Structures are given as structure tokens and as C-alpha cells.
Amino acid sequence: MGIWWAMSRQRKLIILAGLGVLVCGVVLRSGCIPPRSFRATKQPRTGRALGGRVALVYSKHYQINMGGAERLHPFDIRKYAKIFLALNTDGYILPADVFVPEAVTDEQVLLVHTDEFLASLGNSDTVARYLEMPLIGKAPAFLIDAGILHAFRYATGGTIEAGRLALRYGIAVNLAGGYHHAMPDHGEGFNIYADLAIAIRVLRREGLIRRALVVDLDVHQGNGTAEIFGGDDEVFTFSMHQGNIYPVPKATSDLDVELAGGTDDRTYLSLLGKHLPAVIDRARPDIVFLQAGCDVLASDPLASVAMTDEGLVARDAMVIDECVRRGLPVVMVLGGGYSKGAWQAQYASIRRTLRTYAFPSGPPHPTRPATGKEAVYVK
Ligand SMILES: [Zn+2]
């Protein structure tokens, strides 16, 4: 202790700052200590196509982690982890069944985004604007990178991997993704990397596809995806969204269908049923990406389309079944919708896909109660 008091004020400050950084690092790493089933998702790892037909893609790195501060966010940004956990505890999968992606690389990002955009991610205020979280602008850039951008890079890598897997097995679900507001030169609406567009360009460059269709059923228009593929005849963008909410003004998709506030299951499903077959005919895709945002639910605080959980399941089923019927590979990404409990509707939709195409006689594993640690992690 004597040495401490003998030190100059400046040296003490340097030591304290060093300790501060160390503590920040430790808190960031351990803010959410994942339970065993989460830790088992080693990076990257080959999983197993369920029933030989459905591939699930998930990474523990999808979790945004600001040392626990992310829990103060009003939205449920743990929905990816909750769905993964429920699939495990309800006996549909073992942790080793999921395909674990690598993070998207800068080279892949540049297939869609500009150099300037990539450079802008080093500026805290700019990223805070993209995320619409002004307070984040006060944090050092390296913390934002490790706590938030890192998660989005893995989620984007997941959409790319889900594309490859859908081409191999038929159906792939990335338990994340759908960042359809991201533009080539900037992010917006909580979206940084345009994962759908990046995945399509990567699959094309790998010679796996030529034509693609994006069916965007998030309640917000897929303005980023529409903008990126605006002059591209080989990618068809179809967006069905509420008309009088963000984004304003809207971009122009190949087909936009605007919904009024209060649209119920019946109206929604009959509109989708009317447009979907014609859209697929026009698009002639080699692969279909379904942005399955659950913010069309009546409970969503940012929109006022009034679908029920059952309606959401029927909506996703309509798209997936139509693709399967036509022999088209289909990728589902989760998109928006972070209201409390909304994850359960998306989980029901994924469960329905598994029951229909992988496990017609029910979950293959016994149900397992979540451990206390898991409950803390996904609370
Ligand atoms: Zn949305």
C-alpha cells in the first residue's frame, strides 16, 4: 500500500484507467455467461439436416452483449437465444444439430456495401445513428465492435450459410438475420449489414445461383433490399408491409403491397395467397429468401397490423409450403419484432416447419427442463 501512496497522481490515473479497461473487458466477456447448450455451439461447425430436409443455423455470437446493459433496451433482443433454447428444451434438437456459421468477411460485405460504409463503422456516433441508440455513441468504438457489430457479423454469416444449406437440403432457417433496412452506404433502423443482399451476392459469386426472390413479410418495407437490387433483373424483391409507418419515403420493390393498420389474419392471408404464386412465376428464382418478421403481430408497439400468433404461423407456412411444392430452396430469417413474447410466435412457426418436414411423429428427443443458468441468460 505504501508504494501506491508514494506514486505520482499521473501514474495512479494510468493504473486506474488500465484496471478500468480490464474490468470492462471481463464484464463484456462474461455479461451473459452462456450455459452448456450455448457453449456447445462451437465456431464454425457442421450440424445435421433435420429429417434430411431442414437445416437450422445458429451461433452463440448472435447475442448482442454490452456487459448486461443490452438488457435495458426496451426490445427483446434475446429472441434468437430464446428460440434456440426452446428448440433444445422441447426436444426438437440437440445443441450439436445446428450449423454454426463463420462471421461475414469484409470482402463479402463489400459485395453490397461501400468502402466508406465499412470505414464509418469505426465511428461510435455513426454506428449509434444506424442503430437509433444515441447513448451508444458515448461508448468507445472497440466496445461497440465487440458487443454489437460482432453479433451482426455472425448473424449475417448465418444468412449466407443458410443460403448454401437451403440449396443442399431444401429448407434452412437462420435463427437471426433479416436486416432489410441496411443500405450500401449506411445503416438504418437498427440494421447494419444487409445480410439478405450479401447472401444473394455471395451465392451468385460461388456459382450456386443466378436468380433469387426475396419475400419480405416484415411489417416494415424492405427498403434496403429493394434499393440494392433496384436495377437487377435477376433478383425480384416482394415486400408486403404497413403503408403509414417507417420507412418514409418508401423505396420501390419489384412488387410492393401496402397494408392498412388493423389488417387481420384473414385479409392478410388472402392478399398473400393472391400475390405469392404470381410473384414466384415472375421471379423464376433459384432460391427464395423469406424475411419472416413477426412485427405484424397485434402486440407490436411500432406497428398496427393485427395478426395473431396462429396467423403468423399460417403466413410462414404458406410461403414455405409453396416453395417446397415447387421444389424451390427456401431460407427463412427472423427479421423484426421484438415485443415481449413475440418470439413465441416465431418459435411456433419454426416448430411447425420441423413437424411438417422433419419430425412428423413429434420431437425426436425427450424434453429437458432449462437449467437455472439458461433462464438467466435468456430472461
Ligand atoms: Zn420490422
Boltz pocket constraint, residues with backbone or C-beta under 6 A from the ligand:
constraints:
  - pocket:
      binder: B
      contacts: [[A, 218], [A, 219], [A, 220], [A, 293], [A, 295], [A, 335], [A, 336], [A, 337]]
      max_distance: 6.0
